[in-house]
Amino acid sequence: MIGELANMMAGSICTAVSNKGFSLDITPPTVMVGQTKLSGFQQACCVPISITDAGVLRVIVMIEDAN
């Protein structure tokens, strides 16, 4: 369920950003549990989303070079 939620969010964000004239490419979401190490990207941003009665969902957006 979390992966599908992330997929819907990413699709909505990409649509909104592309309507502003930017080009984005998304990949299928990855669900990470525990300690995970990822590489191959230039920058990352963690967006915490608080869900009432469920806790915090942390969405990590990674930015990689287009080259």
All heavy atoms as TSV, in Angstrom:
chain	resi	resn	atom	element	x	y	z
A	1	MET	N	N	0.810	-1.189	0.000
A	1	MET	CA	C	0.000	0.000	0.000
A	1	MET	C	C	0.862	1.265	0.000
A	1	MET	O	O	0.556	2.213	-0.703
A	1	MET	CB	C	-0.917	-0.002	1.221
A	1	MET	CG	C	-1.764	1.227	1.293
A	1	MET	SD	S	-2.667	1.237	2.839
A	1	MET	CE	C	-2.679	2.946	3.168
A	2	ILE	N	N	1.938	1.252	0.774
A	2	ILE	CA	C	2.805	2.432	0.847
A	2	ILE	C	C	3.405	2.736	-0.523
A	2	ILE	O	O	3.478	3.891	-0.941
A	2	ILE	CB	C	3.917	2.231	1.895
A	2	ILE	CG1	C	3.302	2.104	3.291
A	2	ILE	CG2	C	4.924	3.359	1.861
A	2	ILE	CD1	C	2.548	3.325	3.749
A	3	GLY	N	N	3.844	1.701	-1.231
A	3	GLY	CA	C	4.416	1.894	-2.563
A	3	GLY	C	C	3.420	2.522	-3.519
A	3	GLY	O	O	3.760	3.402	-4.315
A	4	GLU	N	N	2.175	2.084	-3.462
A	4	GLU	CA	C	1.145	2.638	-4.340
A	4	GLU	C	C	0.825	4.085	-3.969
A	4	GLU	O	O	0.631	4.928	-4.842
A	4	GLU	CB	C	-0.120	1.785	-4.287
A	4	GLU	CG	C	-1.162	2.185	-5.296
A	4	GLU	CD	C	-0.683	2.152	-6.742
A	4	GLU	OE1	O	0.190	1.328	-7.076
A	4	GLU	OE2	O	-1.181	2.971	-7.539
A	5	LEU	N	N	0.787	4.381	-2.678
A	5	LEU	CA	C	0.568	5.753	-2.229
A	5	LEU	C	C	1.687	6.662	-2.752
A	5	LEU	O	O	1.427	7.749	-3.278
A	5	LEU	CB	C	0.502	5.816	-0.700
A	5	LEU	CG	C	0.383	7.206	-0.083
A	5	LEU	CD1	C	-0.905	7.882	-0.518
A	5	LEU	CD2	C	0.459	7.112	1.430
A	6	ALA	N	N	2.922	6.190	-2.640
A	6	ALA	CA	C	4.065	6.968	-3.141
A	6	ALA	C	C	3.962	7.168	-4.650
A	6	ALA	O	O	4.282	8.238	-5.174
A	6	ALA	CB	C	5.372	6.265	-2.791
A	7	ASN	N	N	3.510	6.147	-5.362
A	7	ASN	CA	C	3.350	6.236	-6.806
A	7	ASN	C	C	2.315	7.300	-7.176
A	7	ASN	O	O	2.530	8.099	-8.097
A	7	ASN	CB	C	2.909	4.869	-7.341
A	7	ASN	CG	C	3.416	4.594	-8.720
A	7	ASN	OD1	O	4.329	5.233	-9.202
A	7	ASN	ND2	N	2.810	3.625	-9.374
A	8	MET	N	N	1.207	7.339	-6.471
A	8	MET	CA	C	0.164	8.334	-6.739
A	8	MET	C	C	0.677	9.739	-6.431
A	8	MET	O	O	0.417	10.682	-7.187
A	8	MET	CB	C	-1.089	8.033	-5.922
A	8	MET	CG	C	-1.814	6.782	-6.376
A	8	MET	SD	S	-3.383	6.495	-5.549
A	8	MET	CE	C	-2.884	6.234	-3.863
A	9	MET	N	N	1.403	9.885	-5.329
A	9	MET	CA	C	1.941	11.191	-4.965
A	9	MET	C	C	2.948	11.666	-6.005
A	9	MET	O	O	2.911	12.824	-6.439
A	9	MET	CB	C	2.591	11.133	-3.582
A	9	MET	CG	C	1.596	10.951	-2.464
A	9	MET	SD	S	2.343	10.605	-0.863
A	9	MET	CE	C	3.563	11.884	-0.703
A	10	ALA	N	N	3.852	10.793	-6.409
A	10	ALA	CA	C	4.873	11.162	-7.389
A	10	ALA	C	C	4.235	11.547	-8.719
A	10	ALA	O	O	4.654	12.520	-9.360
A	10	ALA	CB	C	5.856	10.011	-7.586
A	11	GLY	N	N	3.227	10.810	-9.132
A	11	GLY	CA	C	2.537	11.131	-10.381
A	11	GLY	C	C	1.864	12.490	-10.320
A	11	GLY	O	O	1.944	13.282	-11.268
A	12	SER	N	N	1.219	12.787	-9.209
A	12	SER	CA	C	0.552	14.087	-9.049
A	12	SER	C	C	1.558	15.226	-9.030
A	12	SER	O	O	1.337	16.278	-9.640
A	12	SER	CB	C	-0.267	14.099	-7.754
A	12	SER	OG	O	-1.322	13.183	-7.836
A	13	ILE	N	N	2.667	15.021	-8.328
A	13	ILE	CA	C	3.707	16.056	-8.263
A	13	ILE	C	C	4.304	16.293	-9.643
A	13	ILE	O	O	4.494	17.436	-10.070
A	13	ILE	CB	C	4.792	15.679	-7.240
A	13	ILE	CG1	C	4.213	15.748	-5.817
A	13	ILE	CG2	C	6.015	16.584	-7.375
A	13	ILE	CD1	C	5.095	15.132	-4.757
A	14	CYS	N	N	4.593	15.217	-10.372
A	14	CYS	CA	C	5.168	15.362	-11.723
A	14	CYS	C	C	4.212	16.099	-12.654
A	14	CYS	O	O	4.639	16.923	-13.451
A	14	CYS	CB	C	5.520	13.997	-12.301
A	14	CYS	SG	S	7.075	13.383	-11.675
A	15	THR	N	N	2.929	15.797	-12.558
A	15	THR	CA	C	1.947	16.487	-13.386
A	15	THR	C	C	1.921	17.972	-13.072
A	15	THR	O	O	1.941	18.814	-13.980
A	15	THR	CB	C	0.539	15.883	-13.178
A	15	THR	OG1	O	0.575	14.502	-13.561
A	15	THR	CG2	C	-0.504	16.609	-14.000
A	16	ALA	N	N	1.903	18.320	-11.799
A	16	ALA	CA	C	1.876	19.722	-11.395
A	16	ALA	C	C	3.137	20.454	-11.847
A	16	ALA	O	O	3.063	21.575	-12.357
A	16	ALA	CB	C	1.703	19.835	-9.883
A	17	VAL	N	N	4.296	19.821	-11.677
A	17	VAL	CA	C	5.568	20.459	-12.049
A	17	VAL	C	C	5.681	20.581	-13.561
A	17	VAL	O	O	6.151	21.594	-14.080
A	17	VAL	CB	C	6.753	19.677	-11.440
A	17	VAL	CG1	C	8.076	20.164	-11.991
A	17	VAL	CG2	C	6.736	19.814	-9.924
A	18	SER	N	N	5.235	19.569	-14.303
A	18	SER	CA	C	5.330	19.635	-15.766
A	18	SER	C	C	4.409	20.722	-16.327
A	18	SER	O	O	4.710	21.311	-17.363
A	18	SER	CB	C	5.018	18.285	-16.404
A	18	SER	OG	O	3.656	17.957	-16.268
A	19	ASN	N	N	3.313	21.011	-15.631
A	19	ASN	CA	C	2.430	22.100	-16.051
A	19	ASN	C	C	3.096	23.458	-15.888
A	19	ASN	O	O	2.642	24.441	-16.464
A	19	ASN	CB	C	1.115	22.071	-15.262
A	19	ASN	CG	C	0.228	20.933	-15.684
A	19	ASN	OD1	O	0.327	20.423	-16.801
A	19	ASN	ND2	N	-0.665	20.511	-14.798
A	20	LYS	N	N	4.184	23.506	-15.125
A	20	LYS	CA	C	4.956	24.743	-14.934
A	20	LYS	C	C	6.105	24.832	-15.936
A	20	LYS	O	O	6.913	25.743	-15.890
A	20	LYS	CB	C	5.535	24.810	-13.517
A	20	LYS	CG	C	4.510	24.744	-12.425
A	20	LYS	CD	C	3.842	26.070	-12.214
A	20	LYS	CE	C	2.916	25.952	-11.012
A	20	LYS	NZ	N	2.076	27.107	-10.869
A	21	GLY	N	N	6.224	23.838	-16.843
A	21	GLY	CA	C	7.241	23.886	-17.884
A	21	GLY	C	C	8.503	23.096	-17.598
A	21	GLY	O	O	9.469	23.172	-18.354
A	22	PHE	N	N	8.537	22.315	-16.530
A	22	PHE	CA	C	9.709	21.511	-16.198
A	22	PHE	C	C	9.510	20.081	-16.674
A	22	PHE	O	O	8.385	19.585	-16.728
A	22	PHE	CB	C	9.958	21.510	-14.686
A	22	PHE	CG	C	10.361	22.851	-14.140
A	22	PHE	CD1	C	9.410	23.710	-13.620
A	22	PHE	CD2	C	11.687	23.247	-14.158
A	22	PHE	CE1	C	9.762	24.956	-13.115
A	22	PHE	CE2	C	12.050	24.486	-13.652
A	22	PHE	CZ	C	11.087	25.340	-13.136
A	23	SER	N	N	10.592	19.418	-16.974
A	23	SER	CA	C	10.541	18.021	-17.400
A	23	SER	C	C	11.052	17.133	-16.275
A	23	SER	O	O	12.152	17.346	-15.761
A	23	SER	CB	C	11.417	17.831	-18.640
A	23	SER	OG	O	11.422	16.474	-19.014
A	24	LEU	N	N	10.258	16.149	-15.878
A	24	LEU	CA	C	10.632	15.220	-14.816
A	24	LEU	C	C	10.480	13.786	-15.302
A	24	LEU	O	O	9.659	13.491	-16.160
A	24	LEU	CB	C	9.740	15.407	-13.585
A	24	LEU	CG	C	9.824	16.719	-12.837
A	24	LEU	CD1	C	8.822	16.726	-11.694
A	24	LEU	CD2	C	11.210	16.936	-12.288
A	25	ASP	N	N	11.259	12.910	-14.714
A	25	ASP	CA	C	11.141	11.485	-14.990
A	25	ASP	C	C	11.095	10.783	-13.638
A	25	ASP	O	O	11.950	11.012	-12.790
A	25	ASP	CB	C	12.347	11.006	-15.804
A	25	ASP	CG	C	12.215	9.551	-16.204
A	25	ASP	OD1	O	11.072	9.046	-16.252
A	25	ASP	OD2	O	13.250	8.923	-16.471
A	26	ILE	N	N	10.091	9.951	-13.426
A	26	ILE	CA	C	9.980	9.256	-12.149
A	26	ILE	C	C	10.243	7.774	-12.347
A	26	ILE	O	O	10.096	7.241	-13.436
A	26	ILE	CB	C	8.608	9.484	-11.474
A	26	ILE	CG1	C	7.470	8.972	-12.354
A	26	ILE	CG2	C	8.404	10.944	-11.150
A	26	ILE	CD1	C	6.114	9.025	-11.687
A	27	THR	N	N	10.658	7.134	-11.282
A	27	THR	CA	C	10.857	5.689	-11.283
A	27	THR	C	C	9.854	5.083	-10.302
A	27	THR	O	O	9.305	5.785	-9.457
A	27	THR	CB	C	12.284	5.325	-10.840
A	27	THR	OG1	O	12.483	5.826	-9.522
A	27	THR	CG2	C	13.324	5.915	-11.765
A	28	PRO	N	N	9.611	3.793	-10.413
A	28	PRO	CA	C	8.705	3.175	-9.430
A	28	PRO	C	C	9.235	3.393	-8.017
A	28	PRO	O	O	10.446	3.424	-7.798
A	28	PRO	CB	C	8.743	1.684	-9.790
A	28	PRO	CG	C	9.165	1.654	-11.215
A	28	PRO	CD	C	10.084	2.840	-11.399
A	29	PRO	N	N	8.348	3.563	-7.053
A	29	PRO	CA	C	8.792	3.822	-5.683
A	29	PRO	C	C	9.501	2.616	-5.074
A	29	PRO	O	O	9.247	1.477	-5.452
A	29	PRO	CB	C	7.495	4.133	-4.938
A	29	PRO	CG	C	6.433	3.487	-5.740
A	29	PRO	CD	C	6.898	3.516	-7.157
A	30	THR	N	N	10.383	2.899	-4.139
A	30	THR	CA	C	11.088	1.866	-3.391
A	30	THR	C	C	10.690	1.994	-1.929
A	30	THR	O	O	10.772	3.082	-1.360
A	30	THR	CB	C	12.610	2.052	-3.522
A	30	THR	OG1	O	12.959	1.972	-4.902
A	30	THR	CG2	C	13.369	1.005	-2.747
A	31	VAL	N	N	10.245	0.915	-1.341
A	31	VAL	CA	C	9.904	0.930	0.075
A	31	VAL	C	C	11.129	0.449	0.843
A	31	VAL	O	O	11.637	-0.645	0.593
A	31	VAL	CB	C	8.686	0.026	0.372
A	31	VAL	CG1	C	8.401	-0.009	1.861
A	31	VAL	CG2	C	7.468	0.523	-0.403
A	32	MET	N	N	11.626	1.291	1.754
A	32	MET	CA	C	12.827	0.962	2.518
A	32	MET	C	C	12.451	0.766	3.980
A	32	MET	O	O	11.666	1.533	4.527
A	32	MET	CB	C	13.864	2.075	2.382
A	32	MET	CG	C	14.330	2.276	0.965
A	32	MET	SD	S	15.568	3.581	0.804
A	32	MET	CE	C	14.579	5.026	1.081
A	33	VAL	N	N	13.035	-0.246	4.598
A	33	VAL	CA	C	12.789	-0.527	6.004
A	33	VAL	C	C	14.139	-0.684	6.693
A	33	VAL	O	O	15.034	-1.340	6.162
A	33	VAL	CB	C	11.954	-1.822	6.170
A	33	VAL	CG1	C	11.753	-2.133	7.633
A	33	VAL	CG2	C	10.619	-1.694	5.454
A	34	GLY	N	N	14.285	-0.067	7.858
A	34	GLY	CA	C	15.546	-0.189	8.595
A	34	GLY	C	C	16.628	0.662	7.967
A	34	GLY	O	O	16.367	1.668	7.337
A	35	GLN	N	N	17.869	0.214	8.124
A	35	GLN	CA	C	19.003	0.958	7.592
A	35	GLN	C	C	19.210	0.585	6.136
A	35	GLN	O	O	19.362	-0.583	5.795
A	35	GLN	CB	C	20.262	0.648	8.387
A	35	GLN	CG	C	20.208	1.174	9.802
A	35	GLN	CD	C	21.511	0.922	10.541
A	35	GLN	OE1	O	22.407	0.249	10.062
A	35	GLN	NE2	N	21.608	1.476	11.745
A	36	THR	N	N	19.207	1.600	5.276
A	36	THR	CA	C	19.373	1.392	3.847
A	36	THR	C	C	20.365	2.416	3.323
A	36	THR	O	O	20.340	3.565	3.730
A	36	THR	CB	C	18.023	1.554	3.109
A	36	THR	OG1	O	17.083	0.660	3.676
A	36	THR	CG2	C	18.158	1.264	1.647
A	37	LYS	N	N	21.233	1.996	2.413
A	37	LYS	CA	C	22.200	2.901	1.811
A	37	LYS	C	C	21.955	2.944	0.313
A	37	LYS	O	O	21.910	1.907	-0.342
A	37	LYS	CB	C	23.630	2.433	2.100
A	37	LYS	CG	C	24.684	3.352	1.562
A	37	LYS	CD	C	26.071	2.899	1.961
A	37	LYS	CE	C	27.112	3.847	1.424
A	37	LYS	NZ	N	28.457	3.453	1.822
A	38	LEU	N	N	21.756	4.154	-0.203
A	38	LEU	CA	C	21.542	4.357	-1.626
A	38	LEU	C	C	22.638	5.267	-2.154
A	38	LEU	O	O	23.095	6.169	-1.461
A	38	LEU	CB	C	20.179	4.997	-1.892
A	38	LEU	CG	C	18.963	4.181	-1.491
A	38	LEU	CD1	C	17.698	5.020	-1.644
A	38	LEU	CD2	C	18.864	2.924	-2.327
A	39	SER	N	N	23.028	5.067	-3.406
A	39	SER	CA	C	24.038	5.930	-4.024
A	39	SER	C	C	23.640	6.188	-5.471
A	39	SER	O	O	22.701	5.598	-5.986
A	39	SER	CB	C	25.412	5.276	-3.948
A	39	SER	OG	O	25.405	4.056	-4.648
A	40	GLY	N	N	24.383	7.075	-6.131
A	40	GLY	CA	C	24.137	7.353	-7.533
A	40	GLY	C	C	23.240	8.555	-7.775
A	40	GLY	O	O	22.668	8.688	-8.839
A	41	PHE	N	N	23.128	9.442	-6.808
A	41	PHE	CA	C	22.314	10.638	-6.978
A	41	PHE	C	C	23.080	11.830	-6.442
A	41	PHE	O	O	23.994	11.687	-5.648
A	41	PHE	CB	C	20.957	10.497	-6.283
A	41	PHE	CG	C	21.061	10.242	-4.803
A	41	PHE	CD1	C	21.034	11.288	-3.909
A	41	PHE	CD2	C	21.188	8.958	-4.313
A	41	PHE	CE1	C	21.140	11.061	-2.548
A	41	PHE	CE2	C	21.285	8.714	-2.958
A	41	PHE	CZ	C	21.270	9.771	-2.079
A	42	GLN	N	N	22.713	13.029	-6.917
A	42	GLN	CA	C	23.427	14.239	-6.502
A	42	GLN	C	C	22.891	14.807	-5.199
A	42	GLN	O	O	23.646	15.230	-4.340
A	42	GLN	CB	C	23.326	15.307	-7.584
A	42	GLN	CG	C	24.139	14.991	-8.817
A	42	GLN	CD	C	24.039	16.100	-9.831
A	42	GLN	OE1	O	22.977	16.684	-10.035
A	42	GLN	NE2	N	25.142	16.403	-10.479
A	43	GLN	N	N	21.577	14.859	-5.052
A	43	GLN	CA	C	20.967	15.453	-3.873
A	43	GLN	C	C	19.749	14.642	-3.469
A	43	GLN	O	O	19.167	13.926	-4.287
A	43	GLN	CB	C	20.519	16.884	-4.149
A	43	GLN	CG	C	21.638	17.835	-4.474
A	43	GLN	CD	C	21.112	19.236	-4.764
A	43	GLN	OE1	O	19.930	19.507	-4.688
A	43	GLN	NE2	N	22.020	20.136	-5.101
A	44	ALA	N	N	19.369	14.765	-2.219
A	44	ALA	CA	C	18.155	14.113	-1.730
A	44	ALA	C	C	17.459	15.035	-0.741
A	44	ALA	O	O	18.093	15.846	-0.075
A	44	ALA	CB	C	18.484	12.784	-1.067
A	45	CYS	N	N	16.155	14.900	-0.670
A	45	CYS	CA	C	15.348	15.697	0.240
A	45	CYS	C	C	14.348	14.771	0.918
A	45	CYS	O	O	13.659	14.009	0.246
A	45	CYS	CB	C	14.629	16.789	-0.543
A	45	CYS	SG	S	13.546	17.801	0.469
A	46	CYS	N	N	14.294	14.807	2.246
A	46	CYS	CA	C	13.349	13.988	3.002
A	46	CYS	C	C	12.140	14.847	3.359
A	46	CYS	O	O	12.278	15.898	3.967
A	46	CYS	CB	C	14.000	13.445	4.266
A	46	CYS	SG	S	12.888	12.421	5.240
A	47	VAL	N	N	10.962	14.381	2.947
A	47	VAL	CA	C	9.722	15.104	3.213
A	47	VAL	C	C	8.879	14.271	4.171
A	47	VAL	O	O	8.311	13.254	3.787
A	47	VAL	CB	C	8.936	15.349	1.906
A	47	VAL	CG1	C	7.662	16.129	2.176
A	47	VAL	CG2	C	9.806	16.049	0.873
A	48	PRO	N	N	8.824	14.675	5.443
A	48	PRO	CA	C	8.000	13.921	6.401
A	48	PRO	C	C	6.526	14.272	6.235
A	48	PRO	O	O	6.169	15.440	6.101
A	48	PRO	CB	C	8.532	14.368	7.760
A	48	PRO	CG	C	9.131	15.705	7.513
A	48	PRO	CD	C	9.576	15.738	6.083
A	49	ILE	N	N	5.675	13.255	6.208
A	49	ILE	CA	C	4.231	13.452	6.088
A	49	ILE	C	C	3.587	12.800	7.302
A	49	ILE	O	O	3.704	11.587	7.499
A	49	ILE	CB	C	3.689	12.827	4.788
A	49	ILE	CG1	C	4.375	13.476	3.579
A	49	ILE	CG2	C	2.176	12.984	4.708
A	49	ILE	CD1	C	4.100	12.790	2.278
A	50	SER	N	N	2.923	13.617	8.122
A	50	SER	CA	C	2.285	13.124	9.330
A	50	SER	C	C	0.880	12.632	9.005
A	50	SER	O	O	0.079	13.356	8.415
A	50	SER	CB	C	2.215	14.243	10.369
A	50	SER	OG	O	1.614	13.766	11.545
A	51	ILE	N	N	0.596	11.380	9.372
A	51	ILE	CA	C	-0.706	10.781	9.116
A	51	ILE	C	C	-1.362	10.511	10.469
A	51	ILE	O	O	-0.818	9.760	11.286
A	51	ILE	CB	C	-0.567	9.477	8.305
A	51	ILE	CG1	C	0.148	9.777	6.985
A	51	ILE	CG2	C	-1.930	8.840	8.069
A	51	ILE	CD1	C	0.523	8.552	6.191
A	52	THR	N	N	-2.502	11.130	10.684
A	52	THR	CA	C	-3.211	11.004	11.956
A	52	THR	C	C	-3.463	9.538	12.288
A	52	THR	O	O	-3.891	8.764	11.439
A	52	THR	CB	C	-4.545	11.760	11.895
A	52	THR	OG1	O	-4.281	13.113	11.535
A	52	THR	CG2	C	-5.264	11.734	13.236
A	53	ASP	N	N	-3.172	9.152	13.511
A	53	ASP	CA	C	-3.378	7.793	14.023
A	53	ASP	C	C	-2.517	6.726	13.346
A	53	ASP	O	O	-2.737	5.539	13.539
A	53	ASP	CB	C	-4.859	7.375	13.939
A	53	ASP	CG	C	-5.752	8.251	14.786
A	53	ASP	OD1	O	-5.290	8.746	15.835
A	53	ASP	OD2	O	-6.916	8.445	14.404
A	54	ALA	N	N	-1.552	7.153	12.508
A	54	ALA	CA	C	-0.698	6.169	11.838
A	54	ALA	C	C	0.786	6.454	12.057
A	54	ALA	O	O	1.589	5.539	12.059
A	54	ALA	CB	C	-1.002	6.115	10.349
A	55	GLY	N	N	1.169	7.717	12.196
A	55	GLY	CA	C	2.569	8.060	12.388
A	55	GLY	C	C	3.083	8.949	11.278
A	55	GLY	O	O	2.332	9.677	10.642
A	56	VAL	N	N	4.374	8.851	11.010
A	56	VAL	CA	C	5.017	9.705	10.020
A	56	VAL	C	C	5.508	8.856	8.856
A	56	VAL	O	O	6.173	7.835	9.045
A	56	VAL	CB	C	6.198	10.482	10.642
A	56	VAL	CG1	C	6.915	11.311	9.592
A	56	VAL	CG2	C	5.706	11.375	11.769
A	57	LEU	N	N	5.177	9.271	7.655
A	57	LEU	CA	C	5.675	8.664	6.424
A	57	LEU	C	C	6.754	9.590	5.891
A	57	LEU	O	O	6.516	10.786	5.706
A	57	LEU	CB	C	4.537	8.523	5.408
A	57	LEU	CG	C	4.916	8.082	3.999
A	57	LEU	CD1	C	5.440	6.645	4.019
A	57	LEU	CD2	C	3.706	8.187	3.085
A	58	ARG	N	N	7.958	9.082	5.706
A	58	ARG	CA	C	9.056	9.905	5.199
A	58	ARG	C	C	9.274	9.587	3.732
A	58	ARG	O	O	9.647	8.468	3.384
A	58	ARG	CB	C	10.324	9.651	6.002
A	58	ARG	CG	C	10.232	10.204	7.398
A	58	ARG	CD	C	11.461	9.886	8.235
A	58	ARG	NE	N	11.333	10.399	9.572
A	58	ARG	CZ	C	10.697	9.766	10.559
A	58	ARG	NH1	N	10.152	8.583	10.349
A	58	ARG	NH2	N	10.618	10.314	11.755
A	59	VAL	N	N	9.054	10.579	2.880
A	59	VAL	CA	C	9.246	10.440	1.441
A	59	VAL	C	C	10.594	11.060	1.104
A	59	VAL	O	O	10.851	12.219	1.440
A	59	VAL	CB	C	8.116	11.136	0.654
A	59	VAL	CG1	C	8.372	11.058	-0.830
A	59	VAL	CG2	C	6.774	10.524	1.011
A	60	ILE	N	N	11.463	10.291	0.470
A	60	ILE	CA	C	12.784	10.797	0.094
A	60	ILE	C	C	12.809	11.005	-1.416
A	60	ILE	O	O	12.586	10.068	-2.182
A	60	ILE	CB	C	13.887	9.805	0.522
A	60	ILE	CG1	C	13.838	9.615	2.032
A	60	ILE	CG2	C	15.258	10.332	0.070
A	60	ILE	CD1	C	14.737	8.522	2.539
A	61	VAL	N	N	13.054	12.235	-1.806
A	61	VAL	CA	C	13.122	12.600	-3.218
A	61	VAL	C	C	14.593	12.725	-3.580
A	61	VAL	O	O	15.322	13.501	-2.979
A	61	VAL	CB	C	12.384	13.929	-3.481
A	61	VAL	CG1	C	12.487	14.324	-4.946
A	61	VAL	CG2	C	10.924	13.818	-3.055
A	62	MET	N	N	15.041	11.936	-4.561
A	62	MET	CA	C	16.445	11.979	-4.985
A	62	MET	C	C	16.562	12.653	-6.330
A	62	MET	O	O	15.733	12.441	-7.214
A	62	MET	CB	C	17.010	10.573	-5.060
A	62	MET	CG	C	17.099	9.907	-3.707
A	62	MET	SD	S	17.786	8.246	-3.762
A	62	MET	CE	C	16.425	7.364	-4.500
A	63	ILE	N	N	17.584	13.480	-6.463
A	63	ILE	CA	C	17.822	14.226	-7.711
A	63	ILE	C	C	19.132	13.734	-8.290
A	63	ILE	O	O	20.164	13.723	-7.629
A	63	ILE	CB	C	17.905	15.740	-7.422
A	63	ILE	CG1	C	16.589	16.195	-6.772
A	63	ILE	CG2	C	18.195	16.507	-8.700
A	63	ILE	CD1	C	16.639	17.593	-6.214
A	64	GLU	N	N	19.065	13.302	-9.548
A	64	GLU	CA	C	20.287	12.847	-10.214
A	64	GLU	C	C	20.534	13.671	-11.449
A	64	GLU	O	O	19.616	14.287	-11.998
A	64	GLU	CB	C	20.222	11.356	-10.539
A	64	GLU	CG	C	19.074	10.953	-11.397
A	64	GLU	CD	C	19.029	9.454	-11.612
A	64	GLU	OE1	O	19.282	8.687	-10.679
A	64	GLU	OE2	O	18.731	9.062	-12.742
A	65	ASP	N	N	21.762	13.698	-11.898
A	65	ASP	CA	C	22.163	14.464	-13.065
A	65	ASP	C	C	21.526	13.874	-14.316
A	65	ASP	O	O	21.440	12.656	-14.470
A	65	ASP	CB	C	23.685	14.441	-13.171
A	65	ASP	CG	C	24.213	15.395	-14.217
A	65	ASP	OD1	O	23.416	16.086	-14.876
A	65	ASP	OD2	O	25.441	15.466	-14.378
A	66	ALA	N	N	21.096	14.731	-15.226
A	66	ALA	CA	C	20.460	14.273	-16.468
A	66	ALA	C	C	21.456	13.690	-17.450
A	66	ALA	O	O	21.068	13.067	-18.426
A	66	ALA	CB	C	19.702	15.430	-17.123
A	67	ASN	N	N	22.746	13.876	-17.231
A	67	ASN	CA	C	23.762	13.369	-18.184
A	67	ASN	C	C	23.901	11.913	-18.107
A	67	ASN	O	O	24.116	11.141	-17.428
A	67	ASN	CB	C	25.093	14.078	-17.963
A	67	ASN	CG	C	24.977	15.552	-18.305
A	67	ASN	OD1	O	24.207	15.913	-19.181
A	67	ASN	ND2	N	25.721	16.383	-17.608
